[in-house]
Amino acid sequence: MGEFKMAVSVFTMLVAASTAASFQHYEIGMPLEAARAVEIPNGNYGRIDFACTGDVNAPRFLEITEAEKAVGITKCWPVQNIGSSVTRASLAVGGDVSATVEFHFSGNRLYEIETFYDAADRATLEQGLRAKFGPPSGKTDGSVQNLYGAKFEQSLLTWDLGDSQVTLLSPALNLERMLVSYRNKKTSVQISEKVKALETGRLAL
């Protein structure tokens, strides 16, 4: 029972009570300037700021491709100063759980949030998602292969929330990480298709 309560407590930090998918105080569809105005609690190394591509305080590795730039995408991270370097910051979500977060904007509107967690936190996060939204709208299990030829099992859980969608992909990136994403389904697909078309066109040259 204690573990379940912790899962619910953690998830209330992840998604606010709303018909739109949201992470903490960031709701899908909100303007970029409103996202910049959200107060972020200090991290282990002090103040955390909100930095976007093109900002003077953005880390050099916060970048977008030429195709993404042409489509009008802006990407943002929580960042902090460690010594003389600006680096990506993780956000605490409750208990000992923290997330690495990337925000995607188009036309200065937030259309997608990607949050990455340690795979060890999966049970807590999945219980919280189920407590908030009930059973997933969809579940897909299968195996994937990485660039080195290694195969591993992967699970995708989906919650449909009208125009928005929340997904849990585990593992993601590598066996130690998983992804919870929040997005406007229509906008995310349209932008992905535009970026892919531009990239394909450039490759064809």
Phi, psi and omega in degrees: 000320179298320179295321180294317179298322179295322179298315180295318179299316178298316186288333176297339175280338185275315186225120179287161178290102186199155177281344176261145178295138180210155177235119185050239182261014181255114182250138178305130181101349182287151179292154179301317182295327176292323178294321178296331184277350180295130179280125181257126178299153178298150176260191181297336183249021178105210188296141175246130180248165178255113184240143182234162178305131181096345178287150179291336181264011181280139174299149183297337181269005170273096188227163170232157180281168177299323179295317178296321178296319181296327180282341178096029180275139170239132178246142183226149177228153161287132182225161177210158177272126173237107186069236180258008184247145172264124184227163180293141181245146174269150178252132177287139180240000179131145184061224177258015184269134176223158184231142167269127192236140172228130181254136179244126180241147172221129185060032180063022175241137180286119180244348181203140174233128176248125179237125182251138183228163171293138181300335180296341181268007187302312184301317180297314182292318181295319178299320179294319178297317179293323179295325183281316189247354184083197180299147178299150175289332180206155179215129179230126176244143178188187178241147178232162181237133180273182183297339182265003177092357180283139179252145176209157181284143181222141181236138178235120174251140184229135172239119178267129183233064183069241180283344183256167181209141174242135179228148173240115180246122183216127353282168177220145185071301176206180186291344182265356185234155174221162187235128167247120182242150179232130185203158166276115189302310185296312182296317181299317180293316181299316181292319178300319180293321179295316179297316180298319180297318179294317180295319179296319179298319180292321178294326181293337179291000000 
